[in-house]
Amino acid sequence: MLMLLVSLLLLVGCVGGRKEAETGGDEGYCSGSVALGAYIPGVREDPAKIDEFTTMVGTSPTIVAWYQNWAQSSVKEFDAQKMEAVASRGAMPMVTWAPRDPTKGTEAKKQREYKVQTIVAGEHDDYIRRWARGAAEWGKPMYLRFAHEMNSVSYPWSIGLNDNTSAEYVSAWRHIVDIFRKEGATNVRWVWSPTVALNVSPPFEEFYPGDDYVDWVALDGFNWGTSRSWSSWQTLAEVFGPSYEEVTALAPDKPFMLAETASAEEGGDKAAWIRDAFGEDLPTRLPMTKAVVWFNENKEADWRVDSSPSSLEAYSEIAASLAYRCQRL
């Protein structure tokens, strides 16, 4: 009964959101439905992977995400052709823009040339300005998720590593946004994307760049199930709930996104998790969510939507529902 009620409410809301978008009354995103996107490995190099994902799921993603490292020569530059390949398929690109050199490994201390102080000091301005000009010339809407999960302990820009502080992270963020604005890249929508709070995480408000410098607020979080010795099965609401409350209270006027999420298979029923996450948790527990990006990779766990036939069936049902077919971002 609850699922039926939620579905009806979402259907009504989606129709209202689409009508509002058609009349030009929206604020850049659907007010009554949620955009459903995916990170698809290798998609920047081969946009045809979007078509493969669409064929598999049955509907096309509204957001297509990938990662670009600042010091990876094959992918570091802005590429309008790759962006256009996504836009021509009816999706919006979301680039996770990572100041790091993947050839130096994963230890942050080996990449001190990318600590946030170097950004504030202008050491990367030529590259940032070049990227901004490329984005401005392309001119179409895109998401840019700079230095994500800054409250984790994983990256050269992570707060608490490489002498990075919350204040310096904020300064680096604002410095980059200011450059983009000077170059006329007003088509870029800035996504501030911490991970769900960890025991060692600083308070979100300490490293929030401010409403004038952020377009979307977001969180990354996963149901690890029992895939690790330290993990247990969690619902979507349990993964995101406390952090969602803090982030949306910090920026109540900003649209909210789950920028990375997925579930493992181990420890529970992944198909049921998907149906519960999208059918109940999002509309009732995380109602400010306007976009969700599924992390579709077999990496630390098998996060893919097709990790099992039942998982794919559940995801395909959700992706086809009107509640998750927002096309106006």
Residue pairs with C-beta under 8 A, 6 or more apart in sequence:
2 280
3 275
3 279
3 280
6 279
6 280
6 283
6 284
7 279
7 321
7 323
9 283
10 32
10 33
10 283
10 321
10 322
10 323
11 322
11 323
12 32
13 31
13 32
13 33
13 323
14 30
14 32
14 33
14 322
14 323
14 325
14 326
15 32
15 322
16 31
16 32
17 26
17 30
17 31
17 32
17 33
17 326
17 328
18 30
18 32
18 33
18 327
18 328
20 26
20 30
20 31
20 32
21 30
21 327
21 328
26 328
27 255
28 189
28 255
28 328
28 329
29 35
29 255
29 290
29 291
29 326
29 328
29 329
30 290
30 326
30 327
30 328
30 329
33 322
33 323
33 324
33 325
33 326
34 282
34 289
34 290
34 291
34 292
34 323
34 324
34 326
35 62
35 63
35 290
35 291
35 292
35 324
35 326
35 327
35 329
36 61
36 62
36 63
36 291
36 292
36 294
36 318
36 319
36 324
36 325
36 326
37 61
37 62
37 63
37 64
37 65
37 91
37 92
37 94
37 291
37 292
37 293
37 294
38 53
38 61
38 63
38 64
38 65
38 293
38 294
38 295
38 296
38 305
39 65
39 66
39 67
39 260
39 293
39 294
39 295
39 296
39 297
40 49
40 50
40 53
40 61
40 64
40 65
40 66
40 296
41 49
41 296
41 297
42 49
43 49
43 50
43 64
43 66
43 86
44 66
44 68
44 75
44 79
44 82
45 75
47 82
47 85
47 86
47 89
50 60
50 61
50 64
50 85
50 86
50 89
50 91
51 89
53 61
53 296
54 60
54 61
54 89
56 305
56 306
56 312
57 305
57 312
57 315
57 316
57 319
58 316
58 319
58 320
59 316
59 319
59 320
59 325
60 89
60 90
60 91
61 91
62 90
62 91
62 92
62 291
62 325
62 326
62 327
62 329
63 91
63 92
63 93
63 94
63 143
63 291
63 293
63 329
64 86
64 89
64 91
64 92
64 93
64 94
65 93
65 94
65 95
65 96
65 143
65 145
65 259
65 293
66 93
66 94
66 95
66 96
67 95
67 96
67 98
68 75
68 76
68 95
68 96
68 97
68 98
69 75
69 76
69 98
69 99
69 100
69 101
69 102
70 76
70 97
70 98
70 99
70 100
70 101
70 114
70 124
70 127
71 100
71 101
71 102
71 103
71 114
72 101
72 102
72 103
76 127
77 130
77 131
77 134
78 130
78 131
78 133
78 134
78 135
78 138
79 134
80 134
80 137
80 138
82 93
83 93
83 138
83 140
83 142
84 138
84 140
86 92
86 93
87 93
87 140
90 327
92 141
92 142
92 143
92 329
93 142
93 143
94 142
94 143
94 144
94 145
94 191
94 259
94 293
95 142
95 143
95 144
95 145
96 145
96 148
96 193
97 131
97 144
97 145
97 146
97 147
98 147
98 148
98 155
99 114
99 119
99 124
99 147
99 156
99 157
100 111
100 114
100 155
100 156
100 157
101 111
101 113
101 114
104 110
104 111
106 154
108 154
108 155
108 156
108 158
108 161
108 162
109 161
109 162
111 156
111 162
112 156
112 162
113 123
114 156
114 157
115 156
115 157
115 161
115 162
115 163
115 164
116 147
116 157
116 162
116 164
116 168
116 169
116 171
116 172
117 163
117 164
117 168
117 172
118 124
119 128
119 172
119 175
119 176
120 168
120 171
120 172
120 175
122 175
125 179
128 176
128 179
128 180
129 179
129 183
132 179
132 180
132 182
132 183
132 185
132 188
133 183
133 185
135 142
135 144
135 180
135 183
135 185
135 187
135 188
136 180
136 183
136 184
136 185
136 186
136 187
138 187
139 187
140 187
141 187
141 189
141 329
142 187
142 188
142 189
143 188
143 189
143 191
143 216
144 188
144 189
144 190
144 191
145 191
145 193
145 218
145 259
146 173
146 176
146 190
147 155
147 157
147 169
147 172
147 173
148 193
148 194
148 195
148 220
148 259
148 260
149 155
149 158
149 193
149 194
149 195
149 220
150 157
150 158
150 159
150 169
150 194
150 207
151 158
151 159
151 194
151 195
151 197
151 198
151 201
151 202
151 204
151 207
152 158
152 195
152 198
152 201
153 160
153 161
153 198
153 200
155 161
156 162
157 164
157 169
157 172
158 164
159 165
159 166
159 169
159 202
159 207
160 200
160 202
166 202
166 206
166 207
167 206
169 207
170 207
170 208
170 209
170 210
173 192
173 209
173 213
174 209
174 210
174 213
177 190
177 209
177 213
180 188
189 215
189 216
190 213
190 214
190 215
190 216
191 214
191 215
191 216
191 217
191 218
191 257
191 259
192 208
192 209
192 214
192 216
192 217
192 218
193 217
193 218
193 219
193 220
193 257
193 259
193 260
194 201
194 204
194 207
194 218
194 219
194 220
194 243
194 247
195 201
195 219
195 220
195 221
196 219
196 220
196 221
196 239
196 240
196 242
196 243
197 204
197 242
197 243
197 246
203 246
204 243
204 246
204 247
204 250
205 250
208 214
208 250
208 251
211 251
211 253
211 254
214 251
214 254
215 254
215 255
216 254
216 255
216 256
216 257
216 290
216 291
217 247
217 248
217 250
217 251
217 254
217 255
217 256
217 257
218 256
218 257
218 258
218 259
219 240
219 243
219 244
219 247
219 256
219 257
219 258
219 259
220 258
220 259
220 260
220 261
221 239
221 240
221 243
221 258
221 260
221 261
222 239
222 260
222 261
222 262
222 263
222 264
222 295
222 301
222 303
223 233
223 234
223 235
223 236
223 239
223 262
223 263
223 264
223 268
223 273
224 231
224 232
224 234
224 264
224 300
224 301
225 231
225 232
225 233
225 263
225 264
225 265
225 266
225 267
225 268
225 301
226 232
226 233
226 264
226 266
226 267
227 264
227 265
227 266
227 267
227 300
227 301
231 267
232 267
233 267
233 268
235 273
235 276
235 277
235 281
236 261
236 273
236 276
236 277
236 281
236 282
236 285
236 286
237 281
237 285
237 286
239 261
240 258
240 261
240 286
241 285
241 286
244 256
244 285
244 286
244 288
247 256
248 256
248 288
255 288
255 290
255 291
256 286
256 288
256 289
256 290
257 289
257 290
257 291
257 292
257 293
258 286
258 289
258 291
258 292
258 293
259 293
260 293
260 295
261 292
261 293
261 294
261 295
262 294
262 295
262 296
262 303
262 304
263 270
263 273
263 274
263 277
263 303
264 270
264 301
264 302
264 303
265 301
265 302
265 307
265 308
265 311
266 301
269 310
270 307
270 308
270 310
270 311
270 314
271 308
271 310
271 311
271 313
271 314
272 314
274 305
274 311
274 314
274 315
274 318
275 314
275 317
275 318
278 292
278 318
278 323
278 324
279 318
282 289
282 292
283 323
290 326
291 326
291 329
292 324
294 303
294 305
294 315
295 303
296 303
296 304
296 305
297 303
297 304
298 304
298 307
304 311
305 311
305 312
305 315
305 316
306 312
318 324
